[in-house]
Amino acid sequence: MSYQGVRPQGRRLLDVVFFSLAIIFSGIVAGLSSAHQSQVESAVRATALYPFLLLHRLAAERGQIERRVAGLLTERDSLTELLLRYRDRTAPIRDESSTQPLSALPAGSVAPAVVYPGRPHVGNPDLFVLSGPDFRGREFPVGVFTGIGLVGVVRAPHGRGGRGEFWSHPNFRVSVLADEGDVSGLVRPWRAEGGQPVLLLEGAPFQADIPAGTLLVTTGIAGVYPPGVPVGHIREAGEPEAGWMKRYIVEPSVRPEEVRDVFVWHRSALPAGIETDIEADTASAPTEPEPAPTDTASARR
């Protein structure tokens, strides 16, 4: 035991002995073959270093769990905000002239799923396969997103699951709206030379000025995604389009390589009354009379 920084003579001698033994042990190990060195290393890791390695692994696992919990809390908050937007949406206008009033369309629902990137074509980072909900007999395309933002779209069934494209796929397009303001446009993937894929907002009015950091959300106008799903934030202005439309580079809210657990959008079906009215309108639409069939026998005479 030391007192005011002065180490006892016996402790100093013990340190010298341990240091000498470590030097001797290191020299012996250095003279062994590679196979014997591996055996010695395994033995040391399983005995003397085991407590330290265990503590290091537990600390790393705890850090991963804490990051995962923080991500889940962020997704929960984003989903809560999204659900609150649906609750505040106004109901569709009812057709009072109909004998059966139309009920307001429900906002739809979501189902959990798991993403497997790079499938069914292994090595393609823009494709994925989903497992979870049964996509057989479902109407496509189907929107896929998380509580943080938009992920991609399911194009077709794949077994009991589905196969689709991340937003980074060249064919991907989505209609967006600035979260604060009335500026809208179309977003597509864009990749700078040697850089990561990002999004490009096209069709913004030239007189509009969208500041950096503005959140873009889905409009829901095509029915593939619910309105209000975060797509990304404006990073910077790009080159003008045709001299009268603006372009903006958008930092996506979700990176494909970070996606695992997602939600699949279930669109609500139209009420039976709407389908009946559509059929009635189609039946009552004016049609051109078909020409009378030619009497081949009279033509021959």
Phi, psi and chi 1 to 4 in degrees:
 res  aa     phi    psi   chi1   chi2   chi3   chi4
   1 MET       -  131.0 -178.2  176.2  179.6      -
   2 SER   -89.4  156.3   60.9      -      -      -
   3 TYR  -134.0  116.7  178.1   73.8      -      -
   4 GLN    53.4   45.5  -68.1 -177.1   -8.3      -
   5 GLY    81.1   -0.4      -      -      -      -
   6 VAL   -97.3  117.6  178.7      -      -      -
   7 ARG   -86.9  139.7  -60.1  174.3   63.8   84.9
   8 PRO   -62.2  155.2  -18.6   29.9      -      -
   9 GLN   -63.3  -38.8 -172.5   69.2   25.3      -
  10 GLY   -66.2  -39.4      -      -      -      -
  11 ARG   -67.2  -36.0  179.7   64.4  179.3  -86.3
  12 ARG   -65.8  -40.5 -167.9  175.9  -56.0  171.1
  13 LEU   -67.1  -37.7 -179.7   61.0      -      -
  14 LEU   -64.3  -38.8 -173.4   61.9      -      -
  15 ASP   -63.2  -40.8  -67.7  -18.2      -      -
  16 VAL   -63.5  -40.1  172.4      -      -      -
  17 VAL   -64.1  -46.1  170.7      -      -      -
  18 PHE   -63.2  -40.3  -82.3  124.4      -      -
  19 PHE   -64.7  -41.3 -179.5   75.1      -      -
  20 SER   -65.2  -41.8  -58.1      -      -      -
  21 LEU   -63.2  -38.6  -69.8  176.2      -      -
  22 ALA   -64.9  -39.9      -      -      -      -
  23 ILE   -64.5  -44.2  -66.4  -63.9      -      -
  24 ILE   -63.8  -43.5  -64.4  172.0      -      -
  25 PHE   -63.0  -40.0 -178.6   75.4      -      -
  26 SER   -64.8  -40.1  -59.7      -      -      -
  27 GLY   -65.0  -39.6      -      -      -      -
  28 ILE   -64.8  -44.4  -64.7  174.4      -      -
  29 VAL   -64.8  -37.9  172.1      -      -      -
  30 ALA   -64.6  -26.2      -      -      -      -
  31 GLY   -85.8   -4.6      -      -      -      -
  32 LEU   -81.8  164.5  -61.9  176.4      -      -
  33 SER   -73.7  169.4   61.8      -      -      -
  34 SER   -62.4  -39.4  -60.2      -      -      -
  35 ALA   -64.3  -43.8      -      -      -      -
  36 HIS   -69.0  -35.3  -71.6   87.7      -      -
  37 GLN   -62.4  -38.6  -72.7 -178.8    3.0      -
  38 SER   -64.6  -39.5  -60.3      -      -      -
  39 GLN   -64.4  -43.5  -65.3  177.6   -3.1      -
  40 VAL   -64.4  -41.7  172.5      -      -      -
  41 GLU   -61.2  -42.2  179.0 -176.3   -3.0      -
  42 SER   -64.0  -38.6  -59.4      -      -      -
  43 ALA   -66.5  -42.1      -      -      -      -
  44 VAL   -66.0  -41.6  172.8      -      -      -
  45 ARG   -65.2  -31.8  -67.7  173.7   64.3   91.3
  46 ALA   -83.7  -11.1      -      -      -      -
  47 THR  -119.1  -81.2   54.0      -      -      -
  48 ALA   -68.7  -39.6      -      -      -      -
  49 LEU   -90.0   -4.7  -64.5 -179.3      -      -
  50 TYR   -58.6  -45.9  179.4   76.4      -      -
  51 PRO   -60.4  -39.8  -21.9   34.1      -      -
  52 PHE   -69.6  -41.4  -56.3   99.9      -      -
  53 LEU   -64.9  -36.9  -64.3  175.2      -      -
  54 LEU   -64.9  -43.9  179.2   61.7      -      -
  55 LEU   -62.8  -39.7  -69.5  175.4      -      -
  56 HIS   -64.2  -42.6 -177.8  -90.4      -      -
  57 ARG   -66.3  -41.0 -173.2 -179.0   65.5 -174.9
  58 LEU   -63.9  -39.1  -67.6  176.7      -      -
  59 ALA   -65.2  -39.8      -      -      -      -
  60 ALA   -66.1  -42.9      -      -      -      -
  61 GLU   -64.7  -37.6  -68.6  178.3   -6.7      -
  62 ARG   -64.9  -39.5 -180.0  177.2  179.1 -179.4
  63 GLY   -63.4  -40.7      -      -      -      -
  64 GLN   -63.9  -40.9  -67.4  178.4   -4.6      -
  65 ILE   -65.0  -41.1  -67.0  174.2      -      -
  66 GLU   -64.4  -40.4  -70.2  177.5   -9.4      -
  67 ARG   -66.2  -38.7  -72.4 -167.8  -65.1  -89.5
  68 ARG   -65.3  -42.1 -179.4   58.7  178.8  160.6
  69 VAL   -63.1  -41.3  169.7      -      -      -
  70 ALA   -62.8  -39.8      -      -      -      -
  71 GLY   -65.4  -40.6      -      -      -      -
  72 LEU   -65.2  -38.6  -70.1  174.8      -      -
  73 LEU   -65.1  -38.3  -69.3  176.2      -      -
  74 THR   -64.2  -43.2  -56.8      -      -      -
  75 GLU   -63.7  -39.1  -69.0 -172.2   10.1      -
  76 ARG   -61.9  -44.7 -178.4 -157.5   62.6 -177.1
  77 ASP   -64.0  -39.8  -63.3  -20.8      -      -
  78 SER   -67.2  -40.2  -59.9      -      -      -
  79 LEU   -65.8  -37.8  -77.9  175.6      -      -
  80 THR   -61.9  -43.1  -58.5      -      -      -
  81 GLU   -63.6  -39.7 -179.2 -178.8   -3.2      -
  82 LEU   -65.3  -42.1 -174.6   61.3      -      -
  83 LEU   -66.9  -35.2  -68.0  174.4      -      -
  84 LEU   -65.4  -34.4  -70.9  175.9      -      -
  85 ARG   -64.8  -40.1  -70.4 -179.4 -179.4  177.7
  86 TYR   -64.4  -39.2  -76.0  127.4      -      -
  87 ARG   -64.5  -31.8 -171.0 -174.4   65.7  179.0
  88 ASP   -86.9   -4.3  -63.4  -23.4      -      -
  89 ARG   -69.4  144.2  -70.2  178.0   60.7 -162.6
  90 THR   -78.0  148.4   57.3      -      -      -
  91 ALA   -74.8  152.2      -      -      -      -
  92 PRO   -61.1  154.0  -20.2   30.3      -      -
  93 ILE   -67.6  132.1  -59.8  175.8      -      -
  94 ARG   -82.7  147.9  -62.4  170.4  179.4 -100.5
  95 ASP   -92.1   95.6 -174.6    4.6      -      -
  96 GLU   -71.6  -19.0  -59.8  -63.2  -18.3      -
  97 SER   -76.6  -15.4   61.7      -      -      -
  98 SER   -75.3  147.2  175.8      -      -      -
  99 THR   -67.1  -27.1   55.4      -      -      -
 100 GLN  -118.4  105.8 -177.8 -179.9    3.2      -
 101 PRO   -56.4  142.0  -20.5   31.7      -      -
 102 LEU   -80.5  131.2  -61.5  177.4      -      -
 103 SER   -80.8  154.0   58.6      -      -      -
 104 ALA   -65.3  137.7      -      -      -      -
 105 LEU   -68.5  133.2  -70.9  175.0      -      -
 106 PRO   -68.0  159.2   23.6  -32.1      -      -
 107 ALA   -73.5  -12.0      -      -      -      -
 108 GLY    99.6 -175.9      -      -      -      -
 109 SER  -145.3  170.1   59.7      -      -      -
 110 VAL  -125.5  155.5  -63.8      -      -      -
 111 ALA  -132.3  140.6      -      -      -      -
 112 PRO   -73.6  150.9   26.5  -33.2      -      -
 113 ALA  -152.7  167.2      -      -      -      -
 114 VAL  -120.1  133.7  178.9      -      -      -
 115 VAL   -96.7  135.4  167.4      -      -      -
 116 TYR  -119.4   98.9  -61.5   93.1      -      -
 117 PRO   -71.3  160.1   25.1  -31.4      -      -
 118 GLY    73.3   17.3      -      -      -      -
 119 ARG  -129.1  155.4  -56.7  -67.0  177.2   87.9
 120 PRO   -78.9  -10.6   28.4  -33.4      -      -
 121 HIS   -95.9  105.3  -55.7  -64.1      -      -
 122 VAL   -62.1  132.7  178.2      -      -      -
 123 GLY    97.6   -9.1      -      -      -      -
 124 ASN   -91.9  108.1 -168.4  -27.6      -      -
 125 PRO   -73.8   -7.3   28.8  -34.0      -      -
 126 ASP   -93.4   -5.2  -62.0  -29.8      -      -
 127 LEU  -112.4  158.2  -58.2  178.9      -      -
 128 PHE  -153.2  163.0   62.6   81.9      -      -
 129 VAL  -121.9  138.8  168.2      -      -      -
 130 LEU  -109.4  142.2  -83.9 -179.1      -      -
 131 SER  -125.6  147.6   68.1      -      -      -
 132 GLY   140.5  -94.0      -      -      -      -
 133 PRO   -73.4  154.6   23.6  -32.3      -      -
 134 ASP   -87.9  117.6 -167.5  -14.9      -      -
 135 PHE   -94.5    1.4  -73.1   95.0      -      -
 136 ARG   -67.7  129.3  -67.2  176.2  -61.9  178.4
 137 GLY    79.2    8.4      -      -      -      -
 138 ARG   -90.3  152.2 -172.5 -178.5  -62.7  -84.8
 139 GLU   -81.3  129.7 -178.2 -176.8    5.2      -
 140 PHE  -110.6  157.7  -67.7   95.3      -      -
 141 PRO   -78.6  162.6   29.0  -34.2      -      -
 142 VAL  -124.2  127.9  177.4      -      -      -
 143 GLY   -75.1  144.2      -      -      -      -
 144 VAL  -128.0  132.2 -179.0      -      -      -
 145 PHE  -156.6  170.6   54.9   93.7      -      -
 146 THR  -119.1 -177.3   68.7      -      -      -
 147 GLY   -68.7  -17.3      -      -      -      -
 148 ILE   -88.7  -36.0  -61.2  176.5      -      -
 149 GLY   174.5 -172.8      -      -      -      -
 150 LEU   -72.6  140.4 -179.6  143.4      -      -
 151 VAL  -110.7  -51.5  173.0      -      -      -
 152 GLY   173.3 -149.8      -      -      -      -
 153 VAL  -147.5  140.6   60.7      -      -      -
 154 VAL   -89.8  127.9  179.1      -      -      -
 155 ARG   -99.1  -31.2  -62.4  -68.7 -173.3 -174.4
 156 ALA  -159.3  161.4      -      -      -      -
 157 PRO   -72.0  154.9   24.6  -32.5      -      -
 158 HIS  -142.7   95.1 -175.0   79.0      -      -
 159 GLY    66.5 -128.4      -      -      -      -
 160 ARG   -86.6  -13.3  -70.8 -176.8  174.8  -88.7
 161 GLY   -99.6 -146.0      -      -      -      -
 162 GLY  -146.4  161.1      -      -      -      -
 163 ARG  -123.6  144.0   55.9 -178.1  173.5   86.8
 164 GLY  -156.8 -163.5      -      -      -      -
 165 GLU  -129.3  138.5  -55.2  163.5   -6.7      -
 166 PHE   -71.4  167.2  -72.8  113.6      -      -
 167 TRP   -63.5  -16.9   58.3 -101.4      -      -
 168 SER   -78.8   -6.2   56.9      -      -      -
 169 HIS   -68.9  140.1 -166.7  -82.6      -      -
 170 PRO   -59.2  -25.8  -23.5   32.3      -      -
 171 ASN   -87.5   -0.6  -64.1  -25.5      -      -
 172 PHE   -77.7  137.7 -176.6   81.6      -      -
 173 ARG  -144.9  146.8  -59.2  -69.9 -172.6  -83.8
 174 VAL  -152.7  140.9   62.9      -      -      -
 175 SER   -85.2  132.0  176.0      -      -      -
 176 VAL  -129.0  164.4  -63.8      -      -      -
 177 LEU  -139.4  138.2  176.7   71.4      -      -
 178 ALA   -64.4  132.4      -      -      -      -
 179 ASP   -61.3  -33.0 -167.2   34.6      -      -
 180 GLU  -120.0   95.5  -62.8  178.8   -1.4      -
 181 GLY   131.8 -179.8      -      -      -      -
 182 ASP  -112.4   21.1   54.8   -5.9      -      -
 183 VAL   -83.0  128.4  179.4      -      -      -
 184 SER  -130.6  168.4   59.6      -      -      -
 185 GLY   179.3 -171.1      -      -      -      -
 186 LEU  -114.9  136.5 -162.2   66.5      -      -
 187 VAL  -111.7  136.4  160.9      -      -      -
 188 ARG  -138.0  162.0   66.2  174.5  177.0   87.3
 189 PRO   -71.5  151.3   23.3  -32.7      -      -
 190 TRP  -150.6  135.4 -178.5   76.1      -      -
 191 ARG  -127.3  119.0 -174.0 -169.1  -62.8  -90.9
 192 ALA   -73.0  157.0      -      -      -      -
 193 GLU   -63.6  117.9 -174.5  175.4   -5.6      -
 194 GLY    79.5    6.1      -      -      -      -
 195 GLY  -112.7  175.4      -      -      -      -
 196 GLN   -73.8  152.6  -78.4 -170.7  -40.3      -
 197 PRO   -68.3  140.3   24.2  -33.2      -      -
 198 VAL  -131.7 -170.5  -67.5      -      -      -
 199 LEU  -113.2  154.1  -66.1  167.6      -      -
 200 LEU  -127.5  120.5 -174.5   66.2      -      -
 201 LEU   -86.4  124.7  171.2   64.2      -      -
 202 GLU  -122.0  154.3  -62.8 -180.0  -43.8      -
 203 GLY    87.6    8.8      -      -      -      -
 204 ALA   -72.4  138.5      -      -      -      -
 205 PRO   -57.3  143.8  -21.8   31.8      -      -
 206 PHE   -65.9  -32.1 -169.3   80.0      -      -
 207 GLN   -79.0  -11.5   67.6  -85.8   12.5      -
 208 ALA   -81.9  145.2      -      -      -      -
 209 ASP  -128.2  103.3 -172.8   13.5      -      -
 210 ILE   -92.2  117.0  -51.1  177.7      -      -
 211 PRO   -70.8  155.7   24.2  -31.7      -      -
 212 ALA   -62.8  142.0      -      -      -      -
 213 GLY    93.1   -6.5      -      -      -      -
 214 THR   -67.3  134.1  -59.8      -      -      -
 215 LEU   -83.9  134.1  175.0   63.8      -      -
 216 LEU  -106.4  133.8  -59.1  179.7      -      -
 217 VAL  -126.4  161.4  -62.4      -      -      -
 218 THR   -70.1  145.6   56.1      -      -      -
 219 THR   -84.7  -25.7   61.4      -      -      -
 220 GLY    74.6   11.2      -      -      -      -
 221 ILE   -70.5  -28.3 -166.8  171.5      -      -
 222 ALA   -93.3   -6.9      -      -      -      -
 223 GLY    80.9    0.1      -      -      -      -
 224 VAL   -77.7  -38.9  179.1      -      -      -
 225 TYR  -120.6  151.7  -59.7   94.9      -      -
 226 PRO   -70.6  150.7   25.9  -33.6      -      -
 227 PRO   -68.3  144.6   23.6  -32.4      -      -
 228 GLY    97.4    3.4      -      -      -      -
 229 VAL   -75.9  126.1  175.8      -      -      -
 230 PRO   -61.1  134.8  -21.4   32.5      -      -
 231 VAL  -108.3  -44.1  175.8      -      -      -
 232 GLY   173.8  178.7      -      -      -      -
 233 HIS  -115.5  142.5  -67.6   80.7      -      -
 234 ILE   -62.2  125.6  -63.7  -67.7      -      -
 235 ARG   -94.7  -51.0 -178.4 -163.7  -69.8  179.2
 236 GLU  -164.8  164.7   58.3 -176.3  -15.5      -
 237 ALA   -78.2  143.6      -      -      -      -
 238 GLY  -104.9 -167.7      -      -      -      -
 239 GLU   -70.0  138.2  -67.0  -66.4  -28.8      -
 240 PRO   -60.2  149.8  -20.3   31.3      -      -
 241 GLU   -98.4  116.0  177.7 -175.6    0.5      -
 242 ALA    58.6   18.3      -      -      -      -
 243 GLY    79.8   -6.4      -      -      -      -
 244 TRP  -136.2    1.4   59.6  -80.5      -      -
 245 MET  -127.0  143.6  -59.9  -67.0  -77.6      -
 246 LYS   -96.6  152.4  -76.3 -173.2  176.2 -179.3
 247 ARG  -122.0  147.4  -68.6  178.7  176.4  177.1
 248 TYR  -136.1  137.6  -69.4   89.0      -      -
 249 ILE   -82.3  130.1  -61.3  175.5      -      -
 250 VAL  -117.5  128.9 -179.8      -      -      -
 251 GLU   -83.1  116.5 -179.3   65.4   28.7      -
 252 PRO   -65.2  149.4   22.9  -31.8      -      -
 253 SER   -74.2  -28.6  -61.4      -      -      -
 254 VAL  -129.2  133.7  174.8      -      -      -
 255 ARG   -96.8  133.5  -74.5  -76.3  174.0 -173.9
 256 PRO   -55.8  -37.5  -26.2   34.9      -      -
 257 GLU   -71.0  -11.1   62.6  -88.5   13.5      -
 258 GLU  -101.8    2.7  -60.0  173.4   -6.8      -
 259 VAL   -93.1  138.5  174.8      -      -      -
 260 ARG  -138.7  -63.4  174.6   69.1  175.8  176.6
 261 ASP   -98.0  129.1  -58.3  -47.2      -      -
 262 VAL  -134.7  177.6  -62.7      -      -      -
 263 PHE  -121.4  143.8  -64.1  103.6      -      -
 264 VAL  -109.9  133.4  176.7      -      -      -
 265 TRP   -81.8  127.0  173.9 -117.9      -      -
 266 HIS  -106.0  105.7  -75.0 -179.0      -      -
 267 ARG   -70.2  144.4  -68.4 -175.5  -66.0  -88.8
 268 SER   -78.2  142.4   56.5      -      -      -
 269 ALA   -77.3  151.5      -      -      -      -
 270 LEU   -69.3  142.2  -68.5  175.5      -      -
 271 PRO   -60.2  155.5  -20.8   31.4      -      -
 272 ALA   -61.0  -31.8      -      -      -      -
 273 GLY   -63.1  -37.8      -      -      -      -
 274 ILE   -66.8  -42.9  -66.7 -178.1      -      -
 275 GLU   -63.6  -38.3  -63.3  176.2   -5.7      -
 276 THR   -63.8  -43.5  -56.5      -      -      -
 277 ASP   -63.2  -38.5  -68.3  -15.5      -      -
 278 ILE   -63.9  -43.4  -66.1  175.3      -      -
 279 GLU   -64.3  -39.5  -65.9  175.6   -1.4      -
 280 ALA   -65.7  -42.5      -      -      -      -
 281 ASP   -63.5  -38.1  -67.8  -18.4      -      -
 282 THR   -67.4  -38.7  -54.8      -      -      -
 283 ALA   -69.6  -34.1      -      -      -      -
 284 SER   -86.6   -3.0   60.6      -      -      -
 285 ALA   -68.6  141.2      -      -      -      -
 286 PRO   -66.1  139.6   24.5  -33.7      -      -
 287 THR  -126.1  149.6   57.2      -      -      -
 288 GLU   -78.0  138.2  -63.4 -177.8    1.4      -
 289 PRO   -67.0  140.3   24.4  -33.7      -      -
 290 GLU   -76.1  145.6  -62.4 -178.8   -0.8      -
 291 PRO   -65.5  145.2   23.4  -33.0      -      -
 292 ALA   -66.5  140.2      -      -      -      -
 293 PRO   -63.8  143.5   24.0  -32.3      -      -
 294 THR   -77.1  132.1  -55.3      -      -      -
 295 ASP   -82.7  100.0 -170.9  -11.9      -      -
 296 THR   -64.1  -32.8   56.0      -      -      -
 297 ALA   -66.6  -43.2      -      -      -      -
 298 SER   -66.8  -34.7  -60.2      -      -      -
 299 ALA   -64.5  -36.5      -      -      -      -
 300 ARG   -69.4  -33.1  -73.7 -163.7  -60.1  -91.1
 301 ARG   -77.2      -  -70.9 -162.7  -64.7  -92.7
